[in-house]
């Protein structure tokens, strides 16, 4: 019952978080230099044209009136119409969102497949040449910007070896996974570099714990000790860091999507900012905020399932 109460409390905490996000998003968007009318009409826009467009878009109203209308739209599930694309914001985001979700999901999977075994090897062979090599490589990749990693992978595996396409998304699920392999690996390398150090230290701390010594004294095999005790307990502190990196990856995937020409919501966000597309920017921030909140919620639930003491 304690775990259920904790989960319900975490779910309820999302509501005030989203309310704060609505206020901050609405305010910051309108602090951007320029205005949508001028961006839509162009450099030859006259004051009369700008006033006419502002009146049509409702931007001539006071900020409290605009905010009230914005909240009503969000509450009804209607995020408005895009100024630049002349289409419902919800429809445009629904078309682009699966691309970014698939990219982020693949990056998360790749990072775990690389970080967990490398961290285990590094921890089990601490201070050896293997440990130093893994830690050194993670530090080098951690210092590299993601766009540089993407360009290296693009040059080697796409342009020279022709193993993967240069960009695009594909039509079928198989083609999409194939096209997104390099972009996902670009994001995964950055995440893996962060996770290895944290997970390695957690594994070493667990290996030195008394209950691990007791488990081995009972005659349990090394495999059982590593999987049942070491892995389970060492993953708990890493999960928060993993969730933080995945949440950051969703919002910062714009560089990767730009390098590999991936039609996701990160590129859409940049295009919307340049065109002063208020409804699209607001809709994207809301969707991204909900996704990040859900990621942290799922992480908390998993942590409580692994260690129920965290719910106390």
Phi and psi in degrees as GROMACS dihedral restraints (atoms count N, CA, C in turn):
[ dihedral_restraints ]
;  ai    aj    ak    al  type     phi  dphi    fc
    3     4     5     6     1   -62.1    20    10
    4     5     6     7     1   -42.2    20    10
    6     7     8     9     1   -62.7    20    10
    7     8     9    10     1   -42.3    20    10
    9    10    11    12     1   -63.7    20    10
   10    11    12    13     1   -41.9    20    10
   12    13    14    15     1   -62.7    20    10
   13    14    15    16     1   -39.8    20    10
   15    16    17    18     1   -64.3    20    10
   16    17    18    19     1   -43.5    20    10
   18    19    20    21     1   -64.7    20    10
   19    20    21    22     1   -42.6    20    10
   21    22    23    24     1   -63.6    20    10
   22    23    24    25     1   -38.8    20    10
   24    25    26    27     1   -63.8    20    10
   25    26    27    28     1   -41.1    20    10
   27    28    29    30     1   -65.2    20    10
   28    29    30    31     1   -37.1    20    10
   30    31    32    33     1   -65.4    20    10
   31    32    33    34     1   -42.3    20    10
   33    34    35    36     1   -67.0    20    10
   34    35    36    37     1   -29.3    20    10
   36    37    38    39     1   -67.9    20    10
   37    38    39    40     1   -18.7    20    10
   39    40    41    42     1   -67.7    20    10
   40    41    42    43     1   -31.6    20    10
   42    43    44    45     1   -62.3    20    10
   43    44    45    46     1   -55.5    20    10
   45    46    47    48     1   -63.2    20    10
   46    47    48    49     1   -30.9    20    10
   48    49    50    51     1   -61.5    20    10
   49    50    51    52     1   -45.3    20    10
   51    52    53    54     1   -67.4    20    10
   52    53    54    55     1   -33.9    20    10
   54    55    56    57     1   -64.5    20    10
   55    56    57    58     1   -42.6    20    10
   57    58    59    60     1   -63.1    20    10
   58    59    60    61     1   -39.9    20    10
   60    61    62    63     1   -63.7    20    10
   61    62    63    64     1   -38.2    20    10
   63    64    65    66     1   -60.6    20    10
   64    65    66    67     1   -46.1    20    10
   66    67    68    69     1   -65.6    20    10
   67    68    69    70     1   -47.3    20    10
   69    70    71    72     1   -64.2    20    10
   70    71    72    73     1   -43.5    20    10
   72    73    74    75     1   -62.3    20    10
   73    74    75    76     1   -48.3    20    10
   75    76    77    78     1   -58.8    20    10
   76    77    78    79     1   -40.9    20    10
   78    79    80    81     1   -71.7    20    10
   79    80    81    82     1   -48.9    20    10
   81    82    83    84     1   -64.1    20    10
   82    83    84    85     1   -39.6    20    10
   84    85    86    87     1   -59.1    20    10
   85    86    87    88     1   -38.4    20    10
   87    88    89    90     1   -83.2    20    10
   88    89    90    91     1    -4.7    20    10
   90    91    92    93     1   -90.9    20    10
   91    92    93    94     1    -6.3    20    10
   93    94    95    96     1   -63.6    20    10
   94    95    96    97     1   140.6    20    10
   96    97    98    99     1   -64.8    20    10
   97    98    99   100     1   147.6    20    10
   99   100   101   102     1    87.1    20    10
  100   101   102   103     1  -178.8    20    10
  102   103   104   105     1  -145.6    20    10
  103   104   105   106     1   156.0    20    10
  105   106   107   108     1   -60.2    20    10
  106   107   108   109     1   -37.6    20    10
  108   109   110   111     1   -61.1    20    10
  109   110   111   112     1   -46.9    20    10
  111   112   113   114     1   -64.2    20    10
  112   113   114   115     1   -38.1    20    10
  114   115   116   117     1   -67.1    20    10
  115   116   117   118     1   -34.5    20    10
  117   118   119   120     1   -75.3    20    10
  118   119   120   121     1   -39.8    20    10
  120   121   122   123     1   -82.8    20    10
  121   122   123   124     1   -40.8    20    10
  123   124   125   126     1   110.8    20    10
  124   125   126   127     1  -171.4    20    10
  126   127   128   129     1   -67.9    20    10
  127   128   129   130     1   -23.0    20    10
  129   130   131   132     1   -88.9    20    10
  130   131   132   133     1    13.1    20    10
  132   133   134   135     1   -68.1    20    10
  133   134   135   136     1   132.6    20    10
  135   136   137   138     1   -94.2    20    10
  136   137   138   139     1   166.4    20    10
  138   139   140   141     1   -61.5    20    10
  139   140   141   142     1   -35.8    20    10
  141   142   143   144     1   -64.4    20    10
  142   143   144   145     1   -43.6    20    10
  144   145   146   147     1   -64.8    20    10
  145   146   147   148     1   -42.0    20    10
  147   148   149   150     1   -63.5    20    10
  148   149   150   151     1   -44.1    20    10
  150   151   152   153     1   -63.6    20    10
  151   152   153   154     1   -37.8    20    10
  153   154   155   156     1   -65.8    20    10
  154   155   156   157     1   -44.1    20    10
  156   157   158   159     1   -66.6    20    10
  157   158   159   160     1   -41.6    20    10
  159   160   161   162     1   -61.0    20    10
  160   161   162   163     1   -37.3    20    10
  162   163   164   165     1   -68.4    20    10
  163   164   165   166     1   -39.8    20    10
  165   166   167   168     1   -65.5    20    10
  166   167   168   169     1   -37.4    20    10
  168   169   170   171     1   -85.0    20    10
  169   170   171   172     1    -7.0    20    10
  171   172   173   174     1    79.4    20    10
  172   173   174   175     1    14.6    20    10
  174   175   176   177     1   -82.5    20    10
  175   176   177   178     1    -4.0    20    10
  177   178   179   180     1   -85.7    20    10
  178   179   180   181     1    -6.7    20    10
  180   181   182   183     1   -81.4    20    10
  181   182   183   184     1   165.0    20    10
  183   184   185   186     1   -67.4    20    10
  184   185   186   187     1   157.3    20    10
  186   187   188   189     1   -61.4    20    10
  187   188   189   190     1   -40.3    20    10
  189   190   191   192     1   -60.5    20    10
  190   191   192   193     1   -38.8    20    10
  192   193   194   195     1   -66.7    20    10
  193   194   195   196     1   -42.4    20    10
  195   196   197   198     1   -63.5    20    10
  196   197   198   199     1   -40.2    20    10
  198   199   200   201     1   -67.5    20    10
  199   200   201   202     1   -40.3    20    10
  201   202   203   204     1   -60.9    20    10
  202   203   204   205     1   -42.9    20    10
  204   205   206   207     1   -64.7    20    10
  205   206   207   208     1   -37.8    20    10
  207   208   209   210     1   -63.0    20    10
  208   209   210   211     1   -44.8    20    10
  210   211   212   213     1   -64.8    20    10
  211   212   213   214     1   -40.7    20    10
  213   214   215   216     1   -62.1    20    10
  214   215   216   217     1   -41.0    20    10
  216   217   218   219     1   -63.0    20    10
  217   218   219   220     1   -46.1    20    10
  219   220   221   222     1   -63.6    20    10
  220   221   222   223     1   -41.9    20    10
  222   223   224   225     1   -62.7    20    10
  223   224   225   226     1   -30.7    20    10
  225   226   227   228     1   -88.9    20    10
  226   227   228   229     1    -0.4    20    10
  228   229   230   231     1    83.2    20    10
  229   230   231   232     1     7.4    20    10
  231   232   233   234     1  -105.0    20    10
  232   233   234   235     1   115.6    20    10
  234   235   236   237     1   -93.4    20    10
  235   236   237   238     1    10.5    20    10
  237   238   239   240     1    88.3    20    10
  238   239   240   241     1  -171.9    20    10
  240   241   242   243     1  -112.9    20    10
  241   242   243   244     1   140.9    20    10
  243   244   245   246     1   -68.6    20    10
  244   245   246   247     1   132.5    20    10
  246   247   248   249     1   -68.8    20    10
  247   248   249   250     1   -39.4    20    10
  249   250   251   252     1   -85.3    20    10
  250   251   252   253     1   -38.1    20    10
  252   253   254   255     1   -97.4    20    10
  253   254   255   256     1    -9.2    20    10
  255   256   257   258     1    53.1    20    10
  256   257   258   259     1    46.8    20    10
  258   259   260   261     1  -147.9    20    10
  259   260   261   262     1   156.9    20    10
  261   262   263   264     1   -59.1    20    10
  262   263   264   265     1   133.9    20    10
  264   265   266   267     1   -59.7    20    10
  265   266   267   268     1   -41.4    20    10
  267   268   269   270     1   -59.4    20    10
  268   269   270   271     1   -41.7    20    10
  270   271   272   273     1   -67.5    20    10
  271   272   273   274     1   -41.1    20    10
  273   274   275   276     1   -66.6    20    10
  274   275   276   277     1   -43.8    20    10
  276   277   278   279     1   -65.7    20    10
  277   278   279   280     1   -40.4    20    10
  279   280   281   282     1   -61.8    20    10
  280   281   282   283     1   -29.3    20    10
  282   283   284   285     1   -76.8    20    10
  283   284   285   286     1   -36.3    20    10
  285   286   287   288     1   -90.2    20    10
  286   287   288   289     1   -27.5    20    10
  288   289   290   291     1   -60.0    20    10
  289   290   291   292     1   -44.0    20    10
  291   292   293   294     1   -57.4    20    10
  292   293   294   295     1   -30.8    20    10
  294   295   296   297     1   -63.8    20    10
  295   296   297   298     1   -50.5    20    10
  297   298   299   300     1   -67.6    20    10
  298   299   300   301     1   -37.2    20    10
  300   301   302   303     1   -64.8    20    10
  301   302   303   304     1   -42.5    20    10
  303   304   305   306     1   -65.2    20    10
  304   305   306   307     1   -42.0    20    10
  306   307   308   309     1   -61.4    20    10
  307   308   309   310     1   -46.0    20    10
  309   310   311   312     1   -67.4    20    10
  310   311   312   313     1   -40.7    20    10
  312   313   314   315     1   -62.0    20    10
  313   314   315   316     1   -43.1    20    10
  315   316   317   318     1   -64.7    20    10
  316   317   318   319     1   -41.1    20    10
  318   319   320   321     1   -62.8    20    10
  319   320   321   322     1   -41.0    20    10
  321   322   323   324     1   -64.0    20    10
  322   323   324   325     1   -43.2    20    10
  324   325   326   327     1   -64.6    20    10
  325   326   327   328     1   -46.7    20    10
  327   328   329   330     1   -60.9    20    10
  328   329   330   331     1   -40.6    20    10
  330   331   332   333     1   -65.1    20    10
  331   332   333   334     1   -39.7    20    10
  333   334   335   336     1   -68.1    20    10
  334   335   336   337     1   -40.9    20    10
  336   337   338   339     1   -64.1    20    10
  337   338   339   340     1   -28.0    20    10
  339   340   341   342     1   -90.7    20    10
  340   341   342   343     1   -42.9    20    10
  342   343   344   345     1   -70.3    20    10
  343   344   345   346     1   -43.9    20    10
  345   346   347   348     1   -63.3    20    10
  346   347   348   349     1   -53.8    20    10
  348   349   350   351     1   -65.1    20    10
  349   350   351   352     1   -38.6    20    10
  351   352   353   354     1   -65.6    20    10
  352   353   354   355     1   -39.8    20    10
  354   355   356   357     1   -66.3    20    10
  355   356   357   358     1   -38.4    20    10
  357   358   359   360     1   -64.8    20    10
  358   359   360   361     1   -46.1    20    10
  360   361   362   363     1   -61.0    20    10
  361   362   363   364     1   -43.7    20    10
  363   364   365   366     1   -63.5    20    10
  364   365   366   367     1   -40.6    20    10
  366   367   368   369     1   -72.4    20    10
  367   368   369   370     1   -41.5    20    10
  369   370   371   372     1   -70.2    20    10
  370   371   372   373     1   -24.8    20    10
  372   373   374   375     1  -116.7    20    10
  373   374   375   376     1    44.7    20    10
  375   376   377   378     1   -56.4    20    10
  376   377   378   379     1   139.5    20    10
  378   379   380   381     1    66.2    20    10
  379   380   381   382     1     8.8    20    10
  381   382   383   384     1   -88.4    20    10
  382   383   384   385     1   177.7    20    10
  384   385   386   387     1   -63.5    20    10
  385   386   387   388     1   -37.2    20    10
  387   388   389   390     1   -63.7    20    10
  388   389   390   391     1   -45.1    20    10
  390   391   392   393     1   -60.9    20    10
  391   392   393   394     1   -46.1    20    10
  393   394   395   396     1   -64.3    20    10
  394   395   396   397     1   -38.2    20    10
  396   397   398   399     1   -64.9    20    10
  397   398   399   400     1   -46.1    20    10
  399   400   401   402     1   -64.2    20    10
  400   401   402   403     1   -45.8    20    10
  402   403   404   405     1   -65.1    20    10
  403   404   405   406     1   -39.8    20    10
  405   406   407   408     1   -65.6    20    10
  406   407   408   409     1   -42.5    20    10
  408   409   410   411     1   -64.3    20    10
  409   410   411   412     1   -38.9    20    10
  411   412   413   414     1   -66.6    20    10
  412   413   414   415     1   -35.7    20    10
  414   415   416   417     1   -68.4    20    10
  415   416   417   418     1   -38.2    20    10
  417   418   419   420     1   -64.9    20    10
  418   419   420   421     1   -48.8    20    10
  420   421   422   423     1   -67.3    20    10
  421   422   423   424     1   -30.6    20    10
  423   424   425   426     1   -66.6    20    10
  424   425   426   427     1   -31.8    20    10
  426   427   428   429     1   -80.3    20    10
  427   428   429   430     1   -11.4    20    10
  429   430   431   432     1   -85.7    20    10
  430   431   432   433     1   133.9    20    10
  432   433   434   435     1   -67.3    20    10
  433   434   435   436     1   150.6    20    10
  435   436   437   438     1   -62.4    20    10
  436   437   438   439     1   -33.9    20    10
  438   439   440   441     1   -67.1    20    10
  439   440   441   442     1   -31.6    20    10
  441   442   443   444     1   -69.9    20    10
  442   443   444   445     1   -42.7    20    10
  444   445   446   447     1   -60.0    20    10
  445   446   447   448     1   -42.5    20    10
  447   448   449   450     1   -62.6    20    10
  448   449   450   451     1   -42.7    20    10
  450   451   452   453     1   -65.2    20    10
  451   452   453   454     1   -38.2    20    10
  453   454   455   456     1   -64.1    20    10
  454   455   456   457     1   -48.2    20    10
  456   457   458   459     1   -62.7    20    10
  457   458   459   460     1   -39.6    20    10
  459   460   461   462     1   -64.7    20    10
  460   461   462   463     1   -43.1    20    10
  462   463   464   465     1   -66.9    20    10
  463   464   465   466     1   -45.2    20    10
  465   466   467   468     1   -76.1    20    10
  466   467   468   469     1   -54.9    20    10
  468   469   470   471     1   -88.7    20    10
  469   470   471   472     1   -19.9    20    10
  471   472   473   474     1  -104.5    20    10
  472   473   474   475     1   -53.4    20    10
  474   475   476   477     1   -76.5    20    10
  475   476   477   478     1   -39.2    20    10
  477   478   479   480     1   -94.6    20    10
  478   479   480   481     1   -53.1    20    10
  480   481   482   483     1   -85.0    20    10
  481   482   483   484     1   -20.0    20    10
  483   484   485   486     1    60.4    20    10
  484   485   486   487     1    32.2    20    10
  486   487   488   489     1   -80.1    20    10
  487   488   489   490     1   -29.6    20    10
  489   490   491   492     1  -133.1    20    10
  490   491   492   493     1   157.4    20    10
  492   493   494   495     1   -70.5    20    10
  493   494   495   496     1   156.8    20    10
  495   496   497   498     1   -68.8    20    10
  496   497   498   499     1   -35.8    20    10
  498   499   500   501     1  -167.8    20    10
  499   500   501   502     1  -168.2    20    10
  501   502   503   504     1    97.7    20    10
  502   503   504   505     1  -172.3    20    10
  504   505   506   507     1  -133.4    20    10
  505   506   507   508     1   -31.5    20    10
  507   508   509   510     1    86.7    20    10
  508   509   510   511     1   173.2    20    10
  510   511   512   513     1  -108.3    20    10
  511   512   513   514     1   -53.9    20    10
  513   514   515   516     1   -83.1    20    10
  514   515   516   517     1   168.7    20    10
  516   517   518   519     1   -64.7    20    10
  517   518   519   520     1   -37.5    20    10
  519   520   521   522     1   -62.2    20    10
  520   521   522   523     1   -43.8    20    10
  522   523   524   525     1   -65.5    20    10
  523   524   525   526     1   -37.5    20    10
  525   526   527   528     1   -65.0    20    10
  526   527   528   529     1   -44.3    20    10
  528   529   530   531     1   -63.6    20    10
  529   530   531   532     1   -39.5    20    10
  531   532   533   534     1   -63.9    20    10
  532   533   534   535     1   -44.6    20    10
  534   535   536   537     1   -69.1    20    10
  535   536   537   538     1   -32.2    20    10
  537   538   539   540     1   -91.2    20    10
  538   539   540   541     1     1.5    20    10
  540   541   542   543     1   -61.1    20    10
  541   542   543   544     1   -51.6    20    10
  543   544   545   546     1   -66.2    20    10
  544   545   546   547     1   -44.8    20    10
  546   547   548   549     1   -58.9    20    10
  547   548   549   550     1   -41.1    20    10
  549   550   551   552     1   -66.4    20    10
  550   551   552   553     1   -39.0    20    10
  552   553   554   555     1   -66.0    20    10
  553   554   555   556     1   -33.9    20    10
  555   556   557   558     1   -60.5    20    10
  556   557   558   559     1   -46.4    20    10
  558   559   560   561     1   -69.3    20    10
  559   560   561   562     1   -37.6    20    10
  561   562   563   564     1   -65.5    20    10
  562   563   564   565     1   -36.2    20    10
  564   565   566   567     1   -61.7    20    10
  565   566   567   568     1   -43.0    20    10
  567   568   569   570     1   -65.3    20    10
  568   569   570   571     1   -42.1    20    10
  570   571   572   573     1   -67.0    20    10
  571   572   573   574     1   -42.9    20    10
  573   574   575   576     1   -59.8    20    10
  574   575   576   577     1   -39.7    20    10
  576   577   578   579     1   -60.7    20    10
  577   578   579   580     1   -35.2    20    10
  579   580   581   582     1   -75.9    20    10
  580   581   582   583     1   -40.2    20    10
  582   583   584   585     1   -72.2    20    10
  583   584   585   586     1   -34.6    20    10
  585   586   587   588     1   -58.2    20    10
  586   587   588   589     1   -48.0    20    10
  588   589   590   591     1   -62.5    20    10
  589   590   591   592     1   -45.1    20    10
  591   592   593   594     1   -65.3    20    10
  592   593   594   595     1   -45.8    20    10
  594   595   596   597     1   -68.4    20    10
  595   596   597   598     1   -37.5    20    10
  597   598   599   600     1   -60.4    20    10
  598   599   600   601     1   -46.4    20    10
  600   601   602   603     1   -64.3    20    10
  601   602   603   604     1   -37.6    20    10
  603   604   605   606     1   -66.1    20    10
  604   605   606   607     1   -41.9    20    10
  606   607   608   609     1   -63.6    20    10
  607   608   609   610     1   -42.8    20    10
  609   610   611   612     1   -62.7    20    10
  610   611   612   613     1   -41.5    20    10
  612   613   614   615     1   -63.4    20    10
  613   614   615   616     1   -40.3    20    10
  615   616   617   618     1   -69.8    20    10
  616   617   618   619     1   -41.0    20    10
  618   619   620   621     1   -61.0    20    10
  619   620   621   622     1   -31.3    20    10
  621   622   623   624     1   -87.3    20    10
  622   623   624   625     1    -1.5    20    10
  624   625   626   627     1   -73.1    20    10
  625   626   627   628     1   155.2    20    10
  627   628   629   630     1   -68.4    20    10
  628   629   630   631     1   -35.3    20    10
  630   631   632   633     1   -69.0    20    10
  631   632   633   634     1   -23.3    20    10
  633   634   635   636     1   -72.1    20    10
  634   635   636   637     1   -40.4    20    10
  636   637   638   639     1   -62.5    20    10
  637   638   639   640     1   -39.4    20    10
  639   640   641   642     1   -66.9    20    10
  640   641   642   643     1   -40.2    20    10
  642   643   644   645     1   -63.4    20    10
  643   644   645   646     1   -39.6    20    10
  645   646   647   648     1   -69.6    20    10
  646   647   648   649     1   -35.5    20    10
  648   649   650   651     1   -66.1    20    10
  649   650   651   652     1   -26.6    20    10
  651   652   653   654     1   -73.4    20    10
  652   653   654   655     1   -10.0    20    10
  654   655   656   657     1    97.6    20    10
  655   656   657   658     1     9.7    20    10
  657   658   659   660     1   -68.2    20    10
  658   659   660   661     1   142.4    20    10
  660   661   662   663     1   -68.1    20    10
  661   662   663   664     1   158.4    20    10
  663   664   665   666     1   -60.8    20    10
  664   665   666   667     1   -36.1    20    10
  666   667   668   669     1   -63.6    20    10
  667   668   669   670     1   -45.0    20    10
  669   670   671   672     1   -64.5    20    10
  670   671   672   673     1   -42.3    20    10
  672   673   674   675     1   -62.5    20    10
  673   674   675   676     1   -44.4    20    10
  675   676   677   678     1   -67.8    20    10
  676   677   678   679     1   -44.2    20    10
  678   679   680   681     1   -78.7    20    10
  679   680   681   682     1   -44.0    20    10
  681   682   683   684     1   -82.9    20    10
  682   683   684   685     1   -33.6    20    10
  684   685   686   687     1  -110.4    20    10
  685   686   687   688     1   -52.9    20    10
  687   688   689   690     1   -69.1    20    10
  688   689   690   691     1   -52.2    20    10
  690   691   692   693     1   -62.1    20    10
  691   692   693   694     1   -46.4    20    10
  693   694   695   696     1   -61.1    20    10
  694   695   696   697     1   -46.4    20    10
  696   697   698   699     1   -77.8    20    10
  697   698   699   700     1   -28.8    20    10
  699   700   701   702     1   -80.1    20    10
  700   701   702   703     1   -22.1    20    10
  702   703   704   705     1   -75.4    20    10
  703   704   705   706     1   -23.3    20    10
  705   706   707   708     1   -58.9    20    10
  706   707   708   709     1   -52.8    20    10
  708   709   710   711     1   -68.5    20    10
  709   710   711   712     1   -22.8    20    10
  711   712   713   714     1   -76.5    20    10
  712   713   714   715     1   -24.8    20    10
  714   715   716   717     1   -62.2    20    10
  715   716   717   718     1   -40.4    20    10
  717   718   719   720     1   -63.3    20    10
  718   719   720   721     1   -43.4    20    10
  720   721   722   723     1   -64.6    20    10
  721   722   723   724     1   -38.8    20    10
  723   724   725   726     1   -63.7    20    10
  724   725   726   727     1   -45.4    20    10
  726   727   728   729     1   -63.3    20    10
  727   728   729   730     1   -40.5    20    10
  729   730   731   732     1   -61.3    20    10
  730   731   732   733     1   -42.8    20    10
  732   733   734   735     1   -69.4    20    10
  733   734   735   736     1   -37.1    20    10
  735   736   737   738     1   -67.8    20    10
  736   737   738   739     1   -42.2    20    10
  738   739   740   741     1   -61.1    20    10
  739   740   741   742     1   -40.9    20    10
  741   742   743   744     1   -66.8    20    10
  742   743   744   745     1   -36.4    20    10
  744   745   746   747     1   -62.9    20    10
  745   746   747   748     1   -39.5    20    10
  747   748   749   750     1   -59.9    20    10
  748   749   750   751     1   -42.9    20    10
  750   751   752   753     1   -80.2    20    10
  751   752   753   754     1   -24.9    20    10
  753   754   755   756     1  -104.8    20    10
  754   755   756   757     1    15.0    20    10
  756   757   758   759     1   -74.6    20    10
  757   758   759   760     1    -0.1    20    10
  759   760   761   762     1   -60.5    20    10
  760   761   762   763     1   -39.0    20    10
  762   763   764   765     1   -65.4    20    10
  763   764   765   766     1   -46.0    20    10
  765   766   767   768     1   -65.1    20    10
  766   767   768   769     1   -42.7    20    10
  768   769   770   771     1   -66.0    20    10
  769   770   771   772     1   -31.3    20    10
  771   772   773   774     1   -73.0    20    10
  772   773   774   775     1   -44.8    20    10
  774   775   776   777     1   -61.3    20    10
  775   776   777   778     1   -41.0    20    10
  777   778   779   780     1  -100.5    20    10
  778   779   780   781     1     9.4    20    10
  780   781   782   783     1    53.7    20    10
  781   782   783   784     1    47.9    20    10
  783   784   785   786     1   -93.3    20    10
  784   785   786   787     1   124.9    20    10
  786   787   788   789     1   -81.7    20    10
  787   788   789   790     1    64.3    20    10
  789   790   791   792     1  -101.4    20    10
  790   791   792   793     1  -174.7    20    10
  792   793   794   795     1   -76.8    20    10
  793   794   795   796     1   -19.4    20    10
  795   796   797   798     1   -66.9    20    10
  796   797   798   799     1   -44.9    20    10
  798   799   800   801     1   -65.1    20    10
  799   800   801   802     1   -36.6    20    10
  801   802   803   804     1   -62.3    20    10
  802   803   804   805     1   -36.4    20    10
  804   805   806   807     1   -62.9    20    10
  805   806   807   808     1   -45.7    20    10
  807   808   809   810     1   -63.4    20    10
  808   809   810   811     1   -45.3    20    10
  810   811   812   813     1   -60.7    20    10
  811   812   813   814     1   -38.6    20    10
  813   814   815   816     1   -68.9    20    10
  814   815   816   817     1   -36.0    20    10
  816   817   818   819     1   -65.7    20    10
  817   818   819   820     1   -43.4    20    10
  819   820   821   822     1   -65.6    20    10
  820   821   822   823     1   -32.5    20    10
  822   823   824   825     1   -92.1    20    10
  823   824   825   826     1     3.2    20    10
  825   826   827   828     1    55.7    20    10
  826   827   828   829     1    41.3    20    10
  828   829   830   831     1   -84.9    20    10
  829   830   831   832     1    84.6    20    10
  831   832   833   834     1   -52.7    20    10
  832   833   834   835     1   -53.0    20    10
  834   835   836   837     1   -59.4    20    10
  835   836   837   838     1   -39.4    20    10
  837   838   839   840     1   -68.6    20    10
  838   839   840   841     1   -43.0    20    10
  840   841   842   843     1   -61.1    20    10
  841   842   843   844     1   -47.0    20    10
  843   844   845   846     1   -62.1    20    10
  844   845   846   847     1   -43.6    20    10
  846   847   848   849     1   -63.2    20    10
  847   848   849   850     1   -42.0    20    10
  849   850   851   852     1   -66.0    20    10
  850   851   852   853     1   -41.6    20    10
  852   853   854   855     1   -63.6    20    10
  853   854   855   856     1   -41.7    20    10
  855   856   857   858     1   -62.7    20    10
  856   857   858   859     1   -47.1    20    10
  858   859   860   861     1   -63.3    20    10
  859   860   861   862     1   -44.5    20    10
  861   862   863   864     1   -63.9    20    10
  862   863   864   865     1   -38.7    20    10
  864   865   866   867     1   -65.2    20    10
  865   866   867   868     1   -41.0    20    10
  867   868   869   870     1   -63.8    20    10
  868   869   870   871     1   -42.8    20    10
  870   871   872   873     1   -61.6    20    10
  871   872   873   874     1   -45.9    20    10
  873   874   875   876     1   -64.5    20    10
  874   875   876   877     1   -40.6    20    10
  876   877   878   879     1   -62.2    20    10
  877   878   879   880     1   -40.5    20    10
  879   880   881   882     1   -66.8    20    10
  880   881   882   883     1   -36.8    20    10
  882   883   884   885     1   -62.0    20    10
  883   884   885   886     1   -45.6    20    10
  885   886   887   888     1   -68.3    20    10
  886   887   888   889     1   -34.2    20    10
  888   889   890   891     1   -64.5    20    10
  889   890   891   892     1   -46.8    20    10
  891   892   893   894     1   -62.1    20    10
  892   893   894   895     1   -38.9    20    10
  894   895   896   897     1   -62.8    20    10
  895   896   897   898     1   -43.9    20    10
  897   898   899   900     1   -62.2    20    10
  898   899   900   901     1   -40.6    20    10
  900   901   902   903     1   -63.9    20    10
  901   902   903   904     1   -44.1    20    10
  903   904   905   906     1   -63.1    20    10
  904   905   906   907     1   -41.4    20    10
  906   907   908   909     1   -63.7    20    10
  907   908   909   910     1   -39.1    20    10
  909   910   911   912     1   -68.4    20    10
  910   911   912   913     1   -36.7    20    10
  912   913   914   915     1   -66.4    20    10
  913   914   915   916     1   -37.0    20    10
  915   916   917   918     1   -74.2    20    10
  916   917   918   919     1   -42.6    20    10
  918   919   920   921     1  -133.3    20    10
  919   920   921   922     1    92.1    20    10
  921   922   923   924     1   -59.3    20    10
  922   923   924   925     1   -18.2    20    10
  924   925   926   927     1   -63.6    20    10
  925   926   927   928     1   -22.5    20    10
  927   928   929   930     1   -68.7    20    10
  928   929   930   931     1   -17.2    20    10
  930   931   932   933     1   -83.3    20    10
  931   932   933   934     1    -7.4    20    10
